[in-house]
Amino acid sequence: MPPENSLTYPVLFKEVRILDAASSSNISETFADVFVDGDRQIHLNFDQSLIPENINIEQRSGVVLGTGLIDLYSTSCEPGHESTETISELVKAAKNGGFTTVGILPNTQPAIDDIAALEFWRNVQHKQGNILQPWGAITKGLEGNQLTDIGELADSVVGFTDGKAINNLLLVRRAMEYIKPLGKPIALFPKNPDLAGSGVIREGKWSIQYGMTGYPAAAETTALSALIELVRLTKAPTHFMRLSTAQSVELMAQAKNDGLPVTASTTWLHLCHYDRDLATYDPNLRLMPPLGSESDRLALITGIKSGAIDSIAVDHTPRAYEEKVVPFEVAPVGAIGLEFALSVLWQNLVVTELLTASELWQALSVNPAKTLGLAQPKLATLFDPSLEWLVTNNAIASQSRNSNYMGRSLVGKVL
C-alpha cells in the first residue's frame, strides 16, 4: 500500500464503505464512490460534472468514510502548560485522528470554573472553530468542596465534570439537582479513595507477580453503586467515565434496565490492553483507573455490543518528557491517543471480529454526540484500515510523546 503522502488531490475513491447515521441515529452501512476535491472536501452523491477528466482514481479496497469521531473527554495543556502541548497541536492531532469534536476537561490552569475562564475558550472557538468543546467544573478549583455557579456556566459548556472523583456525596447530590433542569449531562468518575489507596495496577495475579500495589476492582464498583443510587434519587442525566471492570458493566446494564437516565464510557486503552501488559513497567500505561484484567477487557467490549457501555473515550492526556521518565509507580497517569485510537481499535476489535465496524463507529461518533447533546455528526472521516505507518516524532502533531505506541508500526490511518 502506498504511503498517505502519495495521494494526489483531487481523487476519486471507488466502492468506499460508508458508515452513516440513519434516522434512528444508529450507524448503517452502504457502499459508494467518494470524490475528494483539491481542497480535500469530501463529496458523496456528487455531480459527475465536478470530476476532472484526468482524475486520479484510487482502487484501494476497504476504505471507510464515516461520521466525524467525537471524543467525550480529553485534556488541554493550554492554558497553563503550553510547553507540553498547545491548542493548535491538540486540534491538529484531533483532525489527524479523524475527530471533529473533542470535549475538553476543566483541569486547565486556571480551571474552567467561572465565566472569565470560559472567555478564553470562546476566543479559541472563534479561531479554531467548534472542534474543542469545554466541560464546566462542578466544584471550584476542582477541589470537591464548593459548587461552581452552575447556572452561569451552563450556556457555554457541553456539561459538567471535575474529571476526577468527588468524595462528598451530598455535594454530588446537590450538583445533580442543580444541573438536571439545565439539560446538560453531569460526568462522574467512580472511585472510592479509601479502597483505591496508592494502587497503581489492578489487584490480582499480575499485581502480585509484578510487585506493585494493587487497586481493587471494588474501588470502582462501590463508588459506582453509590452514584447510581443518587441518580435514582435525583433522576439527573449522568455519564459515568472511565469504567474498567466487568461488574461495572453489569451495574450499568441494570441501571439502564431500571430506566435511569445514565450513559457510560470506557477508554480505548482499557479495550486494547490489560494488566498483564504491564510486564514492561512502561509508565505510558500508567492510567487511572489502572488497566483491568483480560476478563474485564472482554466484558467492556461485550458491554459496547449490548449497549451497557455507550461510548469509547480517548482521554488524551499529554505529559512532559521528564514526567514520564520515572519508575512506573510514581509516574503521573495518562497517555496521548487522539492520533492512534482509531487505528489501534480497528485492528484490535474490528479485524479480530470482537466488534463490527458499525459498532465501533457508533461508540466513537454517534453515541458520544447523544451524550453531549450535539447534533448528529456528518460524514467527515475518511479512513484506510490497511494503510501502514510508523509512529515517529515527525508523524504526529503533539510535542508530547507519552504513548507506548511511539516507534511502532500501526495499520490503519485517517486520510
C-alpha positions in Angstrom: 0.0 0.0 0.0 1.5 3.4 -0.9 2.1 5.9 1.8 -0.5 8.6 2.5 1.6 11.4 1.0 1.5 9.6 -2.4 -2.2 10.7 -2.8 -2.7 13.4 -5.4 -5.8 15.5 -5.0 -8.5 15.7 -6.4 -9.0 12.0 -6.1 -11.9 9.6 -6.7 -12.2 6.6 -4.3 -14.2 3.6 -5.7 -16.5 1.4 -3.7 -16.0 3.1 -0.3 -17.6 1.6 2.8 -20.0 4.3 4.1 -20.8 4.3 7.8 -23.5 6.9 8.3 -26.1 7.5 11.0 -29.6 6.6 9.8 -32.7 8.5 11.1 -32.7 6.1 14.0 -29.3 7.5 15.0 -27.8 4.1 14.5 -24.9 3.5 12.1 -25.9 2.0 8.8 -23.5 0.6 6.2 -23.6 1.1 2.4 -21.0 1.4 -0.4 -20.5 4.3 -2.8 -17.8 6.2 -4.8 -16.4 9.2 -2.9 -14.9 12.3 -4.5 -12.3 14.4 -2.6 -11.6 17.7 -4.3 -8.4 19.8 -4.4 -9.3 21.4 -1.0 -9.8 17.9 0.5 -13.5 18.4 0.8 -15.5 15.1 0.7 -18.3 14.7 -1.8 -20.8 11.8 -1.8 -23.6 11.5 -4.4 -21.7 14.2 -6.3 -22.4 15.8 -9.7 -20.3 14.0 -12.3 -19.5 17.4 -13.9 -17.3 18.0 -10.8 -14.9 15.2 -11.8 -11.9 16.3 -14.0 -11.1 14.2 -17.0 -7.7 13.3 -15.7 -8.9 12.5 -12.2 -6.7 10.3 -10.0 -8.7 7.1 -9.3 -7.9 5.2 -6.2 -8.9 1.5 -6.3 -7.9 0.8 -2.7 -10.1 -1.9 -1.2 -11.7 -1.4 2.2 -11.5 2.4 2.5 -14.1 3.7 5.0 -16.0 7.0 5.1 -17.7 7.6 8.5 -19.3 10.2 10.5 -16.9 12.5 12.3 -15.5 11.0 15.5 -16.3 12.6 18.8 -14.1 12.3 21.9 -16.1 12.8 25.1 -13.2 14.0 27.3 -9.5 14.9 26.9 -7.0 17.2 28.5 -5.9 20.5 27.0 -2.5 21.7 28.4 -3.2 25.2 27.3 -3.8 27.4 29.2 -1.2 26.6 31.8 1.2 24.1 30.3 1.7 25.1 26.7 5.2 23.7 26.8 3.6 20.2 26.9 1.1 20.7 24.2 -0.5 23.7 22.6 -4.1 24.1 21.5 -3.1 24.2 17.8 -1.2 20.9 18.3 -4.2 19.4 20.0 -6.5 20.5 17.2 -4.1 19.1 14.6 -3.8 15.8 16.5 -7.6 15.5 16.7 -8.0 16.1 12.9 -5.2 13.7 12.1 -7.1 11.0 14.1 -10.5 11.7 12.5 -12.0 13.6 15.4 -14.3 16.5 14.6 -15.2 17.3 18.2 -13.2 16.9 21.4 -14.6 17.5 24.9 -12.1 19.5 27.0 -11.8 18.6 30.7 -11.9 21.6 33.0 -8.5 20.7 34.6 -6.7 23.6 32.8 -4.9 26.4 34.7 -7.0 28.3 35.5 -9.7 25.7 35.8 -12.9 26.1 33.7 -14.9 27.1 36.8 -16.1 30.7 36.0 -17.1 33.0 33.2 -13.7 34.5 32.9 -12.1 31.1 32.1 -14.8 30.5 29.5 -14.0 33.7 27.7 -10.6 32.1 26.8 -12.5 29.2 25.2 -14.8 31.4 23.3 -11.7 33.0 21.7 -10.3 29.6 21.0 -13.5 28.6 19.2 -13.5 31.8 17.3 -10.0 30.9 15.9 -10.3 27.1 15.7 -13.9 26.5 15.0 -16.0 24.4 17.4 -13.8 21.3 17.4 -12.9 21.9 21.1 -15.9 21.9 23.4 -15.2 22.7 27.1 -16.8 21.0 30.1 -17.5 23.2 33.1 -16.2 22.3 36.5 -18.6 21.0 39.1 -16.6 22.4 42.0 -14.4 25.5 42.4 -10.8 24.7 41.5 -11.8 21.1 41.1 -11.3 20.8 44.8 -14.5 19.0 45.6 -15.6 21.5 48.3 -17.8 24.2 46.8 -20.1 24.1 43.8 -19.4 26.5 40.9 -22.0 28.9 39.6 -23.5 26.1 37.5 -26.3 28.2 36.1 -23.9 30.9 34.9 -21.7 28.4 33.1 -24.4 26.2 31.6 -24.9 28.1 28.2 -21.2 27.8 27.3 -20.3 24.2 28.2 -21.3 20.8 27.0 -21.8 19.5 30.5 -20.3 19.5 34.0 -17.5 17.3 35.4 -14.4 17.6 37.7 -12.8 14.8 35.7 -11.9 13.1 38.9 -13.7 11.6 41.9 -15.7 13.8 44.1 -15.8 12.2 47.6 -18.6 14.3 49.1 -21.7 12.5 48.0 -24.0 15.2 49.4 -22.2 17.7 47.2 -22.7 15.4 44.2 -26.4 15.1 45.0 -26.7 18.9 45.1 -24.9 19.2 41.8 -27.2 16.7 40.2 -30.2 18.7 41.5 -28.9 22.0 40.1 -27.8 20.6 36.8 -30.9 18.5 36.0 -33.2 21.3 34.8 -30.4 22.8 32.7 -30.5 19.9 30.1 -26.8 19.2 30.5 -25.1 16.0 31.5 -23.0 15.6 34.6 -20.0 13.3 34.1 -18.7 11.5 37.2 -15.6 9.3 37.7 -16.4 6.5 40.2 -13.5 5.9 42.6 -13.5 5.1 46.3 -10.2 6.7 47.5 -10.2 4.6 50.7 -10.3 1.3 48.8 -8.0 2.6 46.0 -5.3 3.7 48.3 -2.0 4.0 46.5 -2.8 1.3 44.0 -1.2 1.5 40.6 -2.2 -1.8 39.0 -5.4 -3.9 39.1 -5.3 -6.0 42.2 -4.8 -9.7 41.4 -2.4 -12.2 40.0 -0.3 -9.7 38.0 0.0 -7.1 40.8 1.5 -9.8 42.9 3.8 -11.1 40.2 5.0 -7.6 39.2 5.4 -6.5 42.8 3.2 -3.4 42.6 0.5 -2.1 44.9 -2.9 -3.3 43.8 -6.0 -1.2 43.0 -9.1 -3.4 43.8 -12.0 -3.5 41.3 -14.2 -2.7 44.3 -12.6 0.8 44.4 -14.6 1.5 41.2 -17.7 -0.6 41.7 -18.6 0.5 45.3 -18.4 4.2 44.2 -20.4 3.5 41.0 -23.1 1.8 43.0 -23.4 4.8 45.3 -23.5 7.2 42.4 -26.2 5.2 40.6 -28.3 5.4 43.8 -28.0 9.2 43.6 -29.2 9.1 40.0 -32.2 7.0 41.2 -32.9 9.7 43.8 -32.5 12.8 41.5 -33.2 11.4 38.0 -30.4 13.7 36.7 -28.9 12.7 33.3 -25.5 11.3 34.4 -22.5 10.0 32.5 -20.0 7.6 34.1 -16.4 8.0 32.9 -13.6 5.5 32.5 -15.4 2.3 33.5 -12.9 -0.6 33.7 -14.5 -3.6 35.4 -16.8 -6.4 34.4 -19.0 -5.7 37.4 -19.4 -2.0 36.3 -20.8 -3.3 33.0 -23.4 -5.3 35.0 -24.2 -2.3 37.2 -24.8 -0.1 34.1 -26.9 -2.7 32.4 -29.1 -2.9 35.5 -29.4 0.8 35.8 -30.5 1.1 32.2 -33.0 -1.7 32.6 -34.4 0.3 35.6 -34.9 3.2 33.2 -32.4 5.5 34.9 -31.0 8.4 32.7 -27.4 7.1 32.6 -24.7 6.7 30.0 -21.2 5.3 30.3 -17.8 5.2 28.6 -14.6 3.3 28.8 -11.3 4.4 27.3 -9.6 3.0 24.2 -6.6 1.7 26.1 -8.8 -0.3 28.5 -10.2 -2.0 25.4 -6.9 -2.8 23.9 -4.7 -3.6 26.9 -5.0 -5.4 30.2 -3.0 -5.8 33.4 -0.6 -8.5 32.1 0.7 -5.9 29.6 2.4 -4.0 32.4 5.3 -6.5 32.5 7.5 -3.9 30.9 6.6 -1.3 33.6 6.0 1.2 30.8 5.0 4.5 32.5 2.9 5.3 29.5 0.5 2.6 30.5 0.1 4.1 34.0 -3.6 5.0 33.9 -6.4 5.9 36.2 -8.2 3.6 36.7 -5.4 1.1 36.1 -5.8 -1.4 33.3 -8.2 -4.2 34.2 -7.9 -7.9 33.8 -8.4 -9.7 30.5 -11.9 -10.7 31.6 -12.7 -7.1 32.4 -11.5 -6.1 28.9 -13.7 -8.6 27.2 -16.6 -7.6 29.4 -16.2 -4.0 28.4 -16.3 -5.0 24.7 -19.4 -7.1 25.3 -20.9 -4.0 27.1 -20.4 -1.9 24.0 -22.1 -4.6 21.9 -25.0 -4.8 24.3 -25.4 -1.1 24.9 -24.5 -1.1 28.6 -21.4 0.9 27.6 -22.3 3.7 25.2 -19.0 5.3 24.1 -15.3 4.9 23.8 -13.3 7.9 25.0 -9.7 8.7 24.2 -8.9 10.6 27.4 -5.9 12.2 25.6 -3.6 13.3 28.4 -0.3 14.9 27.3 2.7 14.7 29.7 6.1 16.4 29.5 9.0 14.1 28.7 10.6 14.3 32.2 7.3 13.5 33.9 7.2 10.0 32.4 10.9 9.1 32.6 10.4 7.9 36.1 9.5 4.5 37.7 6.0 3.2 36.9 4.7 3.7 40.5 5.5 7.4 40.6 4.7 8.4 37.1 1.7 10.7 36.6 -1.3 8.9 34.9 -2.4 9.4 31.3 -1.3 8.9 27.7 -1.9 10.7 24.4 -4.1 8.9 21.9 -6.1 11.1 19.5 -3.9 10.2 16.5 -3.7 6.4 17.3 -7.0 5.4 18.8 -9.0 4.6 15.6 -6.1 2.6 14.1 -5.5 0.6 17.2 -9.2 0.0 18.0 -9.8 -1.1 14.4 -7.0 -3.7 14.5 -7.8 -4.9 18.0 -11.6 -5.1 17.8 -12.8 -5.0 14.2 -10.1 -7.1 12.5 -10.5 -9.7 15.3 -14.3 -9.5 14.9 -14.9 -8.6 18.5 -16.9 -5.6 17.2 -18.3 -4.8 13.8 -17.2 -1.6 12.1 -20.6 -0.1 12.7 -20.5 -0.9 16.4 -17.1 0.7 16.7 -18.2 3.8 14.8 -21.3 4.1 16.9 -19.3 4.1 20.1 -16.8 6.7 18.7 -19.2 9.0 17.0 -23.0 8.9 17.3 -23.3 7.8 20.9 -20.9 10.5 22.2 -22.9 13.1 20.3 -26.0 11.9 22.0 -24.4 12.1 25.4 -23.2 15.6 24.8 -26.5 16.8 23.3 -24.8 17.6 20.0 -26.3 17.4 16.5 -25.9 14.0 14.7 -22.4 14.0 13.2 -21.9 14.3 9.5 -19.8 12.2 7.2 -16.3 13.6 7.6 -13.7 10.9 8.4 -12.0 9.0 5.5 -10.1 6.1 6.9 -7.9 3.4 5.2 -7.8 0.4 7.5 -4.9 -1.2 5.6 -2.5 1.7 5.4 0.6 1.0 7.4 2.5 3.9 9.0 5.3 4.4 11.5 4.6 6.4 14.7 7.6 8.7 14.7 8.1 12.2 16.1 7.6 13.7 12.7 4.4 11.7 12.1 2.3 13.1 14.9 1.2 16.7 15.7 1.7 16.7 19.5 5.0 17.6 21.0 4.1 15.1 23.8 5.4 11.6 23.4 3.7 9.7 26.3 2.4 6.7 24.4 3.6 3.2 24.3 2.9 3.3 20.5 5.8 5.7 19.8 8.2 4.0 17.4 5.8 1.3 16.5 4.2 0.4 13.1 0.4 0.8 13.0 -2.0 -0.4 10.4 -4.9 2.0 9.6 -4.7 5.7 9.0 -7.1 8.6 8.6 -6.6 10.0 5.1 
